[in-house]
Amino acid sequence: MRETIDPSGEVTTAALEESILLPQLGCPAGKIGIAVGEMLEQSNRAAIITSFDLLDLHANERVLEVGLGNGGHIAYVLDQAARLRFTGIDLSPTMIAVARCRNAAFVRDGQARLEIADVTAMSFAEASFDKAITINSTYFWPDLKAGLTEIRRVLREDGTLVIAAITPDAAIDMPFAEYGFTVHDATALEAACVAAGFDRIGITRFVEPLSDPPQAYGPREFYLLRACAV
């Protein structure tokens, strides 16, 4: 394994081999996981902002994010409307620990709740949330329909779901498949949403802006799906 150490002594992702980096994307762990979380925070910034814009948050709403990573965007989300309550779950204990540290004031004040949890088995009561979002996490779910069904359970009727996921065309040149990623096309995403209890489904495409310096595989194209719980 090759790691790059910056002057502060922290691990960076610049020289990590794909066989080390890619398995970390679904559940970052340890020092490498912290570096991966920081990389994902930066590389997904445009998709995160665009996805939350589509979610269209309003005052007093309860929002759930599945797969929140290191939580570097939580302050941005809470600034979108007054008195929002944010709940984020992630499979990674490392990511939840980092997110709790970065957002300690929000957690202390009750604005943010950050928990280790699996999307297919959340502990929240039915209709706990007004809106839900998941960005670049569906690839790692063992069962897309089961995850969406559980999200539907914890959403109120007429609650809104937003999914951001890379398109198969954009993923074709990326070395995902051999590391357990499942990239769904628009038909599969829509069908799973319908089966899970969602309606009024709209899917658009978003191409992230060019980065500086450019990413190895960018710019990437994403599906942005918006659906309503029925």
C-alpha positions in Angstrom: 0.0 0.0 0.0 1.3 3.5 -0.9 0.2 6.4 1.2 1.1 10.1 0.9 1.7 12.0 4.1 1.2 15.7 4.1 3.4 18.0 6.3 0.9 17.7 9.2 1.4 14.0 9.3 -2.1 13.2 7.9 -2.7 10.6 5.2 -3.8 12.0 1.8 -5.4 10.1 -1.1 -3.1 11.4 -3.9 -1.0 8.2 -4.3 -3.3 5.6 -3.0 -3.7 2.6 -5.4 -7.2 1.9 -6.7 -7.3 -1.4 -4.8 -6.9 0.6 -1.5 -9.0 3.7 -2.4 -12.0 2.2 -4.0 -13.0 -0.3 -1.3 -13.0 2.6 1.1 -15.7 4.6 -0.7 -18.6 2.7 0.6 -17.5 2.7 4.3 -14.4 4.8 4.9 -12.4 3.6 7.9 -9.4 4.8 9.9 -6.8 7.4 8.8 -7.2 6.4 5.2 -11.0 6.7 5.6 -10.7 10.2 7.0 -8.7 11.2 3.9 -11.2 9.6 1.6 -14.0 11.5 3.4 -12.2 14.7 2.8 -11.7 13.8 -0.9 -15.4 13.0 -1.3 -16.4 16.2 0.4 -14.4 18.2 -2.2 -15.2 16.1 -5.3 -18.9 15.9 -4.6 -19.4 19.6 -3.6 -21.3 20.6 -6.8 -23.5 17.5 -6.7 -24.3 18.1 -3.0 -25.3 21.7 -3.4 -27.4 21.0 -6.5 -29.1 18.1 -4.8 -30.1 20.1 -1.8 -31.3 22.9 -4.0 -33.6 20.3 -5.6 -34.8 19.2 -2.2 -36.1 22.7 -1.6 -35.9 23.0 2.2 -38.3 25.2 4.1 -38.5 26.4 7.7 -39.1 23.8 10.5 -38.7 20.8 8.2 -37.1 17.6 9.4 -34.6 16.3 6.8 -32.8 12.9 6.6 -29.6 12.3 4.7 -28.6 8.7 4.0 -24.8 8.4 3.6 -23.7 11.8 4.8 -20.0 11.1 4.8 -17.9 13.5 7.0 -20.7 16.0 7.4 -18.7 18.9 6.0 -21.8 20.3 4.3 -24.2 20.3 7.3 -23.7 23.9 8.1 -24.6 24.8 4.5 -27.7 22.7 4.7 -28.9 24.2 8.0 -28.4 27.7 6.5 -31.0 27.0 3.8 -34.0 27.7 6.1 -34.9 28.6 9.6 -35.2 25.9 12.4 -34.3 23.0 10.2 -33.6 19.7 12.0 -31.0 17.5 10.2 -30.5 13.8 10.8 -27.7 12.0 9.0 -26.9 8.3 8.9 -23.8 6.5 7.6 -22.5 2.9 7.8 -19.1 4.2 8.7 -18.3 4.8 12.4 -15.3 6.8 11.2 -17.4 9.2 9.2 -20.0 9.6 12.0 -17.2 10.4 14.5 -15.7 13.0 12.1 -19.1 14.5 11.4 -20.0 14.7 15.1 -16.7 16.5 15.8 -17.1 18.9 12.9 -20.7 19.7 13.8 -20.5 19.5 17.6 -22.4 22.8 18.2 -25.3 21.7 16.0 -25.4 18.3 17.7 -25.3 19.9 21.1 -28.1 22.4 20.2 -30.3 19.6 18.8 -30.2 20.8 15.2 -28.3 17.8 14.0 -28.5 14.1 14.9 -25.8 11.9 13.4 -26.1 8.1 13.7 -24.4 4.9 12.5 -27.1 3.1 10.7 -28.0 0.9 7.7 -30.5 2.4 5.2 -32.4 -0.9 5.3 -32.9 -0.9 9.1 -33.3 2.5 10.5 -34.5 3.0 14.1 -36.7 6.0 13.4 -40.4 6.0 13.8 -42.8 6.1 10.8 -43.2 9.6 9.3 -40.3 11.0 11.2 -39.1 13.2 8.4 -40.5 15.7 5.9 -37.7 15.2 3.3 -34.9 12.7 2.6 -31.9 12.8 0.4 -29.1 10.4 -0.6 -26.1 11.5 -2.7 -23.7 8.9 -4.3 -24.7 6.2 -1.8 -27.1 3.9 -3.7 -24.2 2.0 -5.3 -23.4 0.4 -2.0 -26.9 -0.6 -0.9 -27.3 -4.4 -1.0 -30.9 -4.0 -2.0 -32.1 -0.8 -3.7 -35.8 -1.4 -3.2 -35.4 -2.4 0.5 -33.4 0.8 1.1 -36.0 3.0 -0.6 -38.9 1.2 1.2 -37.3 2.0 4.5 -36.8 5.6 3.5 -40.5 5.7 2.5 -41.5 4.3 5.9 -39.7 7.1 7.8 -41.0 9.9 5.5 -44.4 11.5 6.0 -47.1 11.2 3.3 -46.3 13.7 0.5 -42.7 13.9 1.8 -40.0 14.5 -0.8 -37.0 12.2 -1.7 -34.0 13.3 -3.8 -31.5 10.8 -5.1 -28.2 11.8 -6.8 -26.4 9.0 -8.6 -23.9 8.8 -11.3 -25.2 7.7 -14.7 -24.0 4.3 -16.2 -22.6 6.2 -19.2 -20.4 8.3 -16.9 -19.4 5.3 -14.8 -18.4 3.1 -17.7 -14.8 4.2 -17.8 -14.4 4.1 -14.0 -13.1 1.0 -12.3 -16.1 0.6 -10.0 -17.6 -2.8 -10.9 -14.8 -5.0 -9.6 -15.1 -3.3 -6.2 -18.8 -4.1 -5.6 -20.4 -0.9 -6.9 -23.9 -1.2 -8.5 -24.7 1.7 -10.8 -28.4 1.8 -11.7 -29.9 3.3 -14.8 -32.8 5.7 -14.7 -35.4 2.9 -15.4 -34.1 0.9 -12.5 -34.1 3.9 -10.1 -37.6 4.9 -11.1 -39.0 1.3 -10.9 -37.5 0.8 -7.4 -39.0 4.1 -6.2 -42.5 3.1 -7.5 -42.2 -0.3 -5.8 -41.2 1.4 -2.6 -44.2 3.7 -2.5 -43.1 6.8 -4.3 -44.9 8.7 -7.1 -44.6 11.9 -9.1 -41.0 10.9 -10.1 -38.9 13.3 -12.1 -35.4 12.6 -13.3 -33.0 15.2 -14.8 -29.3 15.0 -15.6 -26.6 17.1 -14.0 -23.1 17.5 -15.3 -20.7 18.8 -12.7 -18.5 21.7 -13.6 -14.9 21.3 -14.5 -12.7 21.1 -11.5 -9.4 22.8 -11.0 -7.2 20.8 -11.0 -9.4 18.5 -13.1 -10.4 15.1 -11.7 -9.1 12.0 -13.4 -12.6 11.0 -14.6 -14.4 14.3 -14.7 -16.6 16.0 -15.4 -19.2 13.4 -14.2 -22.8 13.2 -15.1 -25.5 12.4 -12.5 -29.1 11.5 -12.4 -31.1 13.8 -10.1 -34.3 12.1 -9.1 -37.1 13.8 -7.2 -40.0 11.8 -5.9 -43.0 12.1 -3.6 -44.0 9.6 -0.9 -47.6 8.3 -1.4 
